[in-house]
Amino acid sequence: MRYFKIFILLMLSIGSIISSCDKGFDELNTNKIEPTSIDPEFIMNAAILAAEPPSGTSGILCYHLAIIQQMVTPFGSSLAGGNYNIFIPGSAATTWNTLYPGTIKHTIDAIEKAKTDDRRTNVYNQARIWKAFAFMVLTDNYGDIPFFDAGRGFLDGEFSPKYDTQESIYMDILKELEEASSALDHTAPTYIIDIMYAGNIDQWKRLGYSLLLRAAMRLTKVAPDIAETYVKKAVAGGLMQSNSDNAKIQHSILYKNTIANLLAAREKANYYLAEPFVNFLKDNNDPRLAAISIRAPEAKNPTYLVAKYQTTDPSLQVGMPMGYDDVSIASIFPTYGVTSLYAFSQANLNTVLQLTSPTYFVTYAQTQLLYAEAVVRGWAEGDAEELFASGIRAHMNQMSDFNFTINDSDIQTYLDANPLDVANALEQINTQYWVASFLNGWEGYANFLRSGYPSLTKNP
């Protein structure tokens, strides 16, 4: 009995201790500084950052840049794709797996949070513009995709969105870009934390209308009447006016350019500038070649791919031909005057592919060239030759973002030697668009499919 009483007293004491420990338990175990919700302007920044091209080799490098013959690797295995003309589902899905769980999810979340908030009407419309950009990339790559029901798993529990036709997607993209660009309001609040334009409404408007021009021009062959209608709306709304309007992500040594980071490390010896791209720049005495290309002429192995062996001399650049693997390519070394596959030209890690180089999404140069094409087609007023020259000049001046300056006199010399020829205007404009979209693989690929230019020989 004595032990029983002791047991009872012990249980009561423990109960008292537990009871006292329960006081403030929930408060003690609640993180008071963790956010329970995020304002849509911060979500928009996440949406912009999430549009960064994937860092793996299975994305833009393996497919887009190889298909449009700007960069290529002779190696197979995990690098195979556009170089070998083979389809690898996991690699080809990289754009899908980047944009759907990133930019699409975030823009739709921002739209839902901002659409009924009078203080955030501009954030709401900025999110609509950026959502349209991301869906353009997705449908340009994959055709029919989940669109109207996509990105709503967290909001609505919609985990099996239906696929929509590319036609219906593009019609909605055109509508959204027109409405959202028009609705941006100088009198409504703006947010300086916006990493694209620091809340500058004029620049967001110009981005929206420039994207509207891009989307409209996608329809030149399939729906020219609709294309013309929206080209006119885009031009009337106001397009990008200079390189300061470029839509880009600026990098730092702490937040690195994804393609540059990859090629500066484990893939440094694997990717080369393709022969058609180098030859176009070289044959036309293009001053951009010195900014874009670098080569180690005597390279016998990867250890030569360092500054003391390399040159940017345009006359010494040699692009890698398409259609060879790392074994068969040896057969053409004498023809190209190289000692090994490592002696072909590469993208310059000191300029266009610095770790701090920007990632571009929409540029003034691209916009001017599309505008020039619209004028040639009779869909817009303007001087096509002047717009063509403006687009080239803008991209050459864009090299200053990579600490490489092309002198105005060199730019003018190039323009004088390459005037717009009305008979070949579409080819000239879209070939320059190809150059102006270097490293912007999504856009270079989409416009190549749309226009059919430049005229490339199929990879054998």
PyMOL commands that set and color helices and strands:
alter all, ss='L'
color gray80, all
select helices_A, chain A and resi 2-22+25-28+40-49+64-67+77-79+89-92+94-114+118-142+153-156+166-183+201-217+224-237+243-245+258-263+275-283+289-292+302-304+307-309+314-316+328-336+341-343+364-376+384-402+408-417+422-436+441-451
alter helices_A, ss='H'
color red, helices_A
select strands_A, chain A and resi 71-72+145-146+163-164+247-249+272-273+293-294+346-347+359-362
alter strands_A, ss='S'
color yellow, strands_A
deselect
rebuild
show_as cartoon
